[in-house]
């Protein structure tokens, strides 16, 4: 028998921060059930099984992501680790109740983009211009706000950036509810369920 490895898992599946039906009709309970319970869970389980017994175990999720990001031999670990982290961050980027950026973030949004509507347009454009699977992000880099997109599992953590907000544009995020209409999904998410309170907290922490 192999030695028993009872070291704690590096990656965990956090419970959704709201009920599965809480984002309806923007995102259905059916989509959230598959997205969290199947897709996110699979990334978490796979990342843990890939690093079990290796010197990557026992590191923080962020350390695993940064360490494997530039090593093609570890792309399978990177992809699953980054997706585990991205999804945990994504759930917190959504809110069943309307939110607004707090003063410090709002001030920076106005200075950088001209206003919240302009920022939403940029996030929608980033999500639309991401060819195939990936993510749209509001990030902080060198003390400045920016909108970026990443392909597949790629994540701001791998680029020395601080994520403030994530929007998943993989088809599994919207196909059951919107079929191929990614733009309609993005627009509805941006207008109705973005958690600007979470982005505000992340902004204040990163600026300290
Ligand atoms: Mn996803």
py3Dmol code that shows the C-alpha trace and the ligand (Angstrom):
import py3Dmol

protein = """\
ATOM      1  CA  UNK A   1       0.000   0.000   0.000  1.00  0.00           C
ATOM      2  CA  UNK A   2       1.278   3.512  -0.763  1.00  0.00           C
ATOM      3  CA  UNK A   3       1.838   5.730   2.271  1.00  0.00           C
ATOM      4  CA  UNK A   4      -1.250   7.533   3.367  1.00  0.00           C
ATOM      5  CA  UNK A   5      -1.113  11.186   2.305  1.00  0.00           C
ATOM      6  CA  UNK A   6      -3.332  13.121   4.686  1.00  0.00           C
ATOM      7  CA  UNK A   7      -1.946  16.573   3.847  1.00  0.00           C
ATOM      8  CA  UNK A   8      -4.724  19.144   3.437  1.00  0.00           C
ATOM      9  CA  UNK A   9      -5.867  19.958  -0.070  1.00  0.00           C
ATOM     10  CA  UNK A  10      -4.425  23.139  -1.576  1.00  0.00           C
ATOM     11  CA  UNK A  11      -7.584  23.895  -3.522  1.00  0.00           C
ATOM     12  CA  UNK A  12     -11.096  23.938  -2.120  1.00  0.00           C
ATOM     13  CA  UNK A  13     -14.532  24.283  -3.616  1.00  0.00           C
ATOM     14  CA  UNK A  14     -16.066  27.206  -1.720  1.00  0.00           C
ATOM     15  CA  UNK A  15     -19.844  27.180  -1.385  1.00  0.00           C
ATOM     16  CA  UNK A  16     -21.600  29.683  -3.646  1.00  0.00           C
ATOM     17  CA  UNK A  17     -21.982  32.987  -1.751  1.00  0.00           C
ATOM     18  CA  UNK A  18     -25.703  32.984  -2.666  1.00  0.00           C
ATOM     19  CA  UNK A  19     -28.484  30.481  -3.398  1.00  0.00           C
ATOM     20  CA  UNK A  20     -28.321  28.750  -6.787  1.00  0.00           C
ATOM     21  CA  UNK A  21     -31.528  30.527  -7.824  1.00  0.00           C
ATOM     22  CA  UNK A  22     -30.461  33.957  -6.494  1.00  0.00           C
ATOM     23  CA  UNK A  23     -29.156  35.291  -9.816  1.00  0.00           C
ATOM     24  CA  UNK A  24     -32.251  34.407 -11.832  1.00  0.00           C
ATOM     25  CA  UNK A  25     -33.262  35.417 -14.434  1.00  0.00           C
ATOM     26  CA  UNK A  26     -29.782  36.732 -15.379  1.00  0.00           C
ATOM     27  CA  UNK A  27     -28.127  33.369 -14.624  1.00  0.00           C
ATOM     28  CA  UNK A  28     -30.363  30.359 -14.012  1.00  0.00           C
ATOM     29  CA  UNK A  29     -30.098  27.921 -11.117  1.00  0.00           C
ATOM     30  CA  UNK A  30     -29.481  25.198 -13.711  1.00  0.00           C
ATOM     31  CA  UNK A  31     -26.442  27.041 -15.086  1.00  0.00           C
ATOM     32  CA  UNK A  32     -25.075  27.735 -11.592  1.00  0.00           C
ATOM     33  CA  UNK A  33     -25.633  24.126 -10.554  1.00  0.00           C
ATOM     34  CA  UNK A  34     -23.545  22.805 -13.468  1.00  0.00           C
ATOM     35  CA  UNK A  35     -21.023  25.630 -13.413  1.00  0.00           C
ATOM     36  CA  UNK A  36     -20.251  25.402  -9.693  1.00  0.00           C
ATOM     37  CA  UNK A  37     -21.085  21.784  -8.914  1.00  0.00           C
ATOM     38  CA  UNK A  38     -19.551  20.195 -12.027  1.00  0.00           C
ATOM     39  CA  UNK A  39     -17.147  22.558 -13.827  1.00  0.00           C
ATOM     40  CA  UNK A  40     -15.618  24.345 -10.839  1.00  0.00           C
ATOM     41  CA  UNK A  41     -15.554  21.155  -8.758  1.00  0.00           C
ATOM     42  CA  UNK A  42     -13.748  19.300 -11.550  1.00  0.00           C
ATOM     43  CA  UNK A  43     -10.998  21.958 -11.687  1.00  0.00           C
ATOM     44  CA  UNK A  44     -10.544  21.815  -7.908  1.00  0.00           C
ATOM     45  CA  UNK A  45     -10.436  18.007  -7.779  1.00  0.00           C
ATOM     46  CA  UNK A  46      -8.071  17.754 -10.737  1.00  0.00           C
ATOM     47  CA  UNK A  47      -5.696  20.430  -9.416  1.00  0.00           C
ATOM     48  CA  UNK A  48      -5.508  18.673  -6.043  1.00  0.00           C
ATOM     49  CA  UNK A  49      -4.958  15.247  -7.581  1.00  0.00           C
ATOM     50  CA  UNK A  50      -2.211  16.568  -9.894  1.00  0.00           C
ATOM     51  CA  UNK A  51      -0.163  18.155  -7.096  1.00  0.00           C
ATOM     52  CA  UNK A  52      -0.746  15.488  -4.456  1.00  0.00           C
ATOM     53  CA  UNK A  53       2.574  14.133  -3.252  1.00  0.00           C
ATOM     54  CA  UNK A  54       4.594  16.700  -5.277  1.00  0.00           C
ATOM     55  CA  UNK A  55       6.507  19.687  -3.958  1.00  0.00           C
ATOM     56  CA  UNK A  56       3.649  21.870  -5.202  1.00  0.00           C
ATOM     57  CA  UNK A  57       1.410  20.472  -2.446  1.00  0.00           C
ATOM     58  CA  UNK A  58       1.349  22.597   0.697  1.00  0.00           C
ATOM     59  CA  UNK A  59       1.838  25.832  -1.255  1.00  0.00           C
ATOM     60  CA  UNK A  60      -0.898  28.458  -1.500  1.00  0.00           C
ATOM     61  CA  UNK A  61      -3.123  28.367  -4.589  1.00  0.00           C
ATOM     62  CA  UNK A  62      -1.563  31.648  -5.769  1.00  0.00           C
ATOM     63  CA  UNK A  63       1.963  30.223  -5.376  1.00  0.00           C
ATOM     64  CA  UNK A  64       1.038  27.110  -7.360  1.00  0.00           C
ATOM     65  CA  UNK A  65      -0.405  29.281 -10.145  1.00  0.00           C
ATOM     66  CA  UNK A  66       2.630  31.582 -10.310  1.00  0.00           C
ATOM     67  CA  UNK A  67       5.092  28.688 -10.129  1.00  0.00           C
ATOM     68  CA  UNK A  68       3.482  26.690 -12.943  1.00  0.00           C
ATOM     69  CA  UNK A  69       2.474  29.599 -15.212  1.00  0.00           C
ATOM     70  CA  UNK A  70       5.644  29.694 -17.276  1.00  0.00           C
ATOM     71  CA  UNK A  71       6.491  26.006 -17.324  1.00  0.00           C
ATOM     72  CA  UNK A  72       4.958  24.168 -20.316  1.00  0.00           C
ATOM     73  CA  UNK A  73       5.571  20.835 -18.550  1.00  0.00           C
ATOM     74  CA  UNK A  74       3.157  21.922 -15.831  1.00  0.00           C
ATOM     75  CA  UNK A  75       0.435  23.379 -18.063  1.00  0.00           C
ATOM     76  CA  UNK A  76      -2.123  20.829 -16.872  1.00  0.00           C
ATOM     77  CA  UNK A  77      -1.541  21.863 -13.248  1.00  0.00           C
ATOM     78  CA  UNK A  78      -1.616  25.530 -14.209  1.00  0.00           C
ATOM     79  CA  UNK A  79      -4.863  25.221 -16.164  1.00  0.00           C
ATOM     80  CA  UNK A  80      -6.736  23.443 -13.388  1.00  0.00           C
ATOM     81  CA  UNK A  81      -5.214  25.523 -10.569  1.00  0.00           C
ATOM     82  CA  UNK A  82      -5.923  28.816 -12.331  1.00  0.00           C
ATOM     83  CA  UNK A  83      -9.478  27.760 -13.174  1.00  0.00           C
ATOM     84  CA  UNK A  84     -10.060  26.731  -9.532  1.00  0.00           C
ATOM     85  CA  UNK A  85      -8.914  30.201  -8.411  1.00  0.00           C
ATOM     86  CA  UNK A  86     -10.688  32.113 -11.214  1.00  0.00           C
ATOM     87  CA  UNK A  87     -14.049  30.525 -10.428  1.00  0.00           C
ATOM     88  CA  UNK A  88     -13.811  31.122  -6.658  1.00  0.00           C
ATOM     89  CA  UNK A  89     -13.098  34.770  -7.526  1.00  0.00           C
ATOM     90  CA  UNK A  90     -15.861  34.902 -10.131  1.00  0.00           C
ATOM     91  CA  UNK A  91     -18.636  33.816  -7.714  1.00  0.00           C
ATOM     92  CA  UNK A  92     -17.666  36.677  -5.430  1.00  0.00           C
ATOM     93  CA  UNK A  93     -17.741  39.060  -8.425  1.00  0.00           C
ATOM     94  CA  UNK A  94     -21.509  38.465  -8.730  1.00  0.00           C
ATOM     95  CA  UNK A  95     -24.304  39.731  -6.486  1.00  0.00           C
ATOM     96  CA  UNK A  96     -28.038  38.978  -6.335  1.00  0.00           C
ATOM     97  CA  UNK A  97     -28.674  42.549  -5.162  1.00  0.00           C
ATOM     98  CA  UNK A  98     -27.751  45.789  -6.944  1.00  0.00           C
ATOM     99  CA  UNK A  99     -24.429  47.262  -5.828  1.00  0.00           C
ATOM    100  CA  UNK A 100     -22.396  50.367  -6.594  1.00  0.00           C
ATOM    101  CA  UNK A 101     -18.671  51.071  -6.472  1.00  0.00           C
ATOM    102  CA  UNK A 102     -17.682  52.710  -3.190  1.00  0.00           C
ATOM    103  CA  UNK A 103     -16.227  56.231  -3.254  1.00  0.00           C
ATOM    104  CA  UNK A 104     -12.514  55.412  -3.687  1.00  0.00           C
ATOM    105  CA  UNK A 105     -13.117  52.959  -6.538  1.00  0.00           C
ATOM    106  CA  UNK A 106     -15.736  55.206  -8.169  1.00  0.00           C
ATOM    107  CA  UNK A 107     -13.277  58.091  -8.144  1.00  0.00           C
ATOM    108  CA  UNK A 108     -10.635  55.937  -9.851  1.00  0.00           C
ATOM    109  CA  UNK A 109     -13.205  54.647 -12.391  1.00  0.00           C
ATOM    110  CA  UNK A 110     -14.184  58.215 -13.300  1.00  0.00           C
ATOM    111  CA  UNK A 111     -10.558  59.279 -13.666  1.00  0.00           C
ATOM    112  CA  UNK A 112      -9.551  56.229 -15.704  1.00  0.00           C
ATOM    113  CA  UNK A 113     -12.591  55.463 -17.865  1.00  0.00           C
ATOM    114  CA  UNK A 114     -14.782  58.586 -17.610  1.00  0.00           C
ATOM    115  CA  UNK A 115     -17.534  56.795 -15.665  1.00  0.00           C
ATOM    116  CA  UNK A 116     -19.138  53.487 -14.737  1.00  0.00           C
ATOM    117  CA  UNK A 117     -21.021  53.123 -18.031  1.00  0.00           C
ATOM    118  CA  UNK A 118     -17.775  53.508 -19.951  1.00  0.00           C
ATOM    119  CA  UNK A 119     -16.128  50.862 -17.754  1.00  0.00           C
ATOM    120  CA  UNK A 120     -19.037  48.478 -18.373  1.00  0.00           C
ATOM    121  CA  UNK A 121     -18.631  49.054 -22.129  1.00  0.00           C
ATOM    122  CA  UNK A 122     -14.925  48.217 -21.854  1.00  0.00           C
ATOM    123  CA  UNK A 123     -15.646  45.018 -19.930  1.00  0.00           C
ATOM    124  CA  UNK A 124     -18.271  44.007 -22.491  1.00  0.00           C
ATOM    125  CA  UNK A 125     -15.845  44.703 -25.344  1.00  0.00           C
ATOM    126  CA  UNK A 126     -13.093  42.706 -23.624  1.00  0.00           C
ATOM    127  CA  UNK A 127     -15.468  39.766 -23.208  1.00  0.00           C
ATOM    128  CA  UNK A 128     -16.557  39.992 -26.843  1.00  0.00           C
ATOM    129  CA  UNK A 129     -12.999  40.277 -28.182  1.00  0.00           C
ATOM    130  CA  UNK A 130     -11.834  37.224 -26.260  1.00  0.00           C
ATOM    131  CA  UNK A 131     -11.871  34.661 -29.089  1.00  0.00           C
ATOM    132  CA  UNK A 132     -13.051  31.346 -27.685  1.00  0.00           C
ATOM    133  CA  UNK A 133     -12.997  30.570 -23.967  1.00  0.00           C
ATOM    134  CA  UNK A 134     -11.664  32.974 -21.382  1.00  0.00           C
ATOM    135  CA  UNK A 135     -12.303  35.828 -19.005  1.00  0.00           C
ATOM    136  CA  UNK A 136     -12.823  39.596 -18.869  1.00  0.00           C
ATOM    137  CA  UNK A 137     -11.234  41.387 -15.894  1.00  0.00           C
ATOM    138  CA  UNK A 138     -11.038  44.664 -14.071  1.00  0.00           C
ATOM    139  CA  UNK A 139      -7.517  44.735 -12.685  1.00  0.00           C
ATOM    140  CA  UNK A 140      -5.078  46.972 -10.892  1.00  0.00           C
ATOM    141  CA  UNK A 141      -1.579  47.136 -12.340  1.00  0.00           C
ATOM    142  CA  UNK A 142       1.115  49.493 -11.037  1.00  0.00           C
ATOM    143  CA  UNK A 143      -1.568  51.351  -9.094  1.00  0.00           C
ATOM    144  CA  UNK A 144      -3.752  51.917 -12.178  1.00  0.00           C
ATOM    145  CA  UNK A 145      -7.115  50.445 -13.129  1.00  0.00           C
ATOM    146  CA  UNK A 146      -7.293  48.551 -16.425  1.00  0.00           C
ATOM    147  CA  UNK A 147      -9.620  46.205 -18.287  1.00  0.00           C
ATOM    148  CA  UNK A 148      -8.056  43.039 -19.694  1.00  0.00           C
ATOM    149  CA  UNK A 149      -9.044  39.713 -21.174  1.00  0.00           C
ATOM    150  CA  UNK A 150      -7.373  36.325 -20.754  1.00  0.00           C
ATOM    151  CA  UNK A 151      -7.723  33.135 -22.791  1.00  0.00           C
ATOM    152  CA  UNK A 152      -8.784  29.775 -21.363  1.00  0.00           C
ATOM    153  CA  UNK A 153      -7.499  29.447 -17.778  1.00  0.00           C
ATOM    154  CA  UNK A 154      -5.090  32.378 -17.875  1.00  0.00           C
ATOM    155  CA  UNK A 155      -5.376  34.682 -14.891  1.00  0.00           C
ATOM    156  CA  UNK A 156      -4.096  38.115 -13.760  1.00  0.00           C
ATOM    157  CA  UNK A 157      -2.156  36.361 -10.976  1.00  0.00           C
ATOM    158  CA  UNK A 158       0.188  34.914 -13.606  1.00  0.00           C
ATOM    159  CA  UNK A 159       0.942  38.441 -14.849  1.00  0.00           C
ATOM    160  CA  UNK A 160       1.669  40.243 -11.584  1.00  0.00           C
ATOM    161  CA  UNK A 161      -1.679  42.022 -11.704  1.00  0.00           C
ATOM    162  CA  UNK A 162      -4.303  42.325  -8.971  1.00  0.00           C
ATOM    163  CA  UNK A 163      -7.765  41.109  -9.991  1.00  0.00           C
ATOM    164  CA  UNK A 164     -10.648  43.324  -8.875  1.00  0.00           C
ATOM    165  CA  UNK A 165     -13.512  41.720 -10.819  1.00  0.00           C
ATOM    166  CA  UNK A 166     -13.936  38.702 -13.111  1.00  0.00           C
ATOM    167  CA  UNK A 167     -16.489  37.793 -15.763  1.00  0.00           C
ATOM    168  CA  UNK A 168     -16.445  34.269 -17.161  1.00  0.00           C
ATOM    169  CA  UNK A 169     -16.987  34.149 -20.943  1.00  0.00           C
ATOM    170  CA  UNK A 170     -16.561  30.405 -21.379  1.00  0.00           C
ATOM    171  CA  UNK A 171     -19.656  29.029 -23.098  1.00  0.00           C
ATOM    172  CA  UNK A 172     -20.466  26.922 -20.006  1.00  0.00           C
ATOM    173  CA  UNK A 173     -21.149  30.240 -18.180  1.00  0.00           C
ATOM    174  CA  UNK A 174     -24.055  31.195 -20.433  1.00  0.00           C
ATOM    175  CA  UNK A 175     -24.943  28.608 -23.073  1.00  0.00           C
ATOM    176  CA  UNK A 176     -27.915  27.045 -21.228  1.00  0.00           C
ATOM    177  CA  UNK A 177     -29.464  30.503 -20.715  1.00  0.00           C
ATOM    178  CA  UNK A 178     -28.367  32.515 -23.755  1.00  0.00           C
ATOM    179  CA  UNK A 179     -27.129  29.883 -26.249  1.00  0.00           C
ATOM    180  CA  UNK A 180     -24.617  31.642 -28.521  1.00  0.00           C
ATOM    181  CA  UNK A 181     -25.526  35.174 -27.414  1.00  0.00           C
ATOM    182  CA  UNK A 182     -22.417  36.051 -25.432  1.00  0.00           C
ATOM    183  CA  UNK A 183     -22.980  39.790 -25.792  1.00  0.00           C
ATOM    184  CA  UNK A 184     -26.512  39.644 -24.391  1.00  0.00           C
ATOM    185  CA  UNK A 185     -25.202  37.625 -21.439  1.00  0.00           C
ATOM    186  CA  UNK A 186     -22.364  40.086 -20.825  1.00  0.00           C
ATOM    187  CA  UNK A 187     -24.624  43.105 -21.040  1.00  0.00           C
ATOM    188  CA  UNK A 188     -27.170  41.621 -18.640  1.00  0.00           C
ATOM    189  CA  UNK A 189     -24.529  40.539 -16.120  1.00  0.00           C
ATOM    190  CA  UNK A 190     -22.888  43.981 -16.242  1.00  0.00           C
ATOM    191  CA  UNK A 191     -26.208  45.812 -15.842  1.00  0.00           C
ATOM    192  CA  UNK A 192     -27.701  43.621 -13.118  1.00  0.00           C
ATOM    193  CA  UNK A 193     -25.460  41.351 -11.047  1.00  0.00           C
ATOM    194  CA  UNK A 194     -21.891  42.652 -10.867  1.00  0.00           C
ATOM    195  CA  UNK A 195     -20.693  42.852  -7.257  1.00  0.00           C
ATOM    196  CA  UNK A 196     -19.151  46.323  -7.175  1.00  0.00           C
ATOM    197  CA  UNK A 197     -18.843  46.015  -3.403  1.00  0.00           C
ATOM    198  CA  UNK A 198     -16.407  43.124  -3.876  1.00  0.00           C
ATOM    199  CA  UNK A 199     -14.450  45.112  -6.480  1.00  0.00           C
ATOM    200  CA  UNK A 200     -14.370  48.068  -4.060  1.00  0.00           C
ATOM    201  CA  UNK A 201     -12.962  45.901  -1.230  1.00  0.00           C
ATOM    202  CA  UNK A 202     -10.314  44.461  -3.545  1.00  0.00           C
ATOM    203  CA  UNK A 203      -9.379  47.968  -4.717  1.00  0.00           C
ATOM    204  CA  UNK A 204      -8.998  49.390  -1.204  1.00  0.00           C
ATOM    205  CA  UNK A 205      -6.930  46.374  -0.061  1.00  0.00           C
ATOM    206  CA  UNK A 206      -4.654  46.597  -3.088  1.00  0.00           C
ATOM    207  CA  UNK A 207      -4.096  50.337  -2.633  1.00  0.00           C
ATOM    208  CA  UNK A 208      -3.105  49.998   1.068  1.00  0.00           C
TER     209      UNK A 208
END
"""
ligand_1 = """\
1
LIG
Mn -16.466 28.830 -15.905
"""
view = py3Dmol.view(width=600, height=400)
view.addModel(protein, "pdb")
view.setStyle({"model": 0}, {"cartoon": {"style": "trace"}})
view.addModel(ligand_1, "xyz")
view.setStyle({"model": 1}, {"stick": {}})
view.zoomTo()
view.show()
